Amino acid sequence: MNETDLQALVEQISSDFFAKPFCHQARFNPRLRTTGGRYLLKSHDIEINPKYLEARGEDYLVGIIKHELCHYHLHLEKKGYQHRDQDFRRLMKKVGAPRFCQPLDTAVKVQVYQCTSCQTEIIRRRRFQESRYKCGRCGGKIRYLGPRTQTVDS
């Protein structure tokens, strides 16, 4: 799916579910990390995270678009468009939009250490100088094994 397909999909969802036109720009923003999409208050544009399309599919993307269109239409009508507002919650329930996005699995680089005595594996996000520390379990020396990528649900 490219930007023109996304624009057409957003316009179609807006007319089908909200019976109102979407007159602004919809685009993919690959820099979004923790959210499925966002509505920009000043420009009235909608940005969508392309990683959700790859990971969850087009049906999930439709839910994200519905959520952002709830923000869009309520803001233009000068009604409560924030998550805590009753107007927003009623409209989301009416169109079947999800309230939150499920987080994507992300890979994190971690540093792996091991105790030379009891072989306990110690995992840290940041590297440290092993000569200044000892094992918390047995008091043995710690040696650095190297970096590893680990999948974490965020």
GIDAHU-V817701 format. One record per helix or strand. SS is the DSSP state (H for helix, E for strand). FROM is the first residue (numbers start at 1). LEN is the number of residues. If there is no record, write none. Layout:
ss: (SS	SS)
from: (FROM	FROM)
len: (LEN	LEN)
//
This chain:
ss: (H	E	E	E	H	H	H	E	E	H	E	E)
from: (3	26	37	46	50	58	86	105	121	130	134	141)
len: (16	3	3	3	7	19	10	11	4	3	1	13)
//
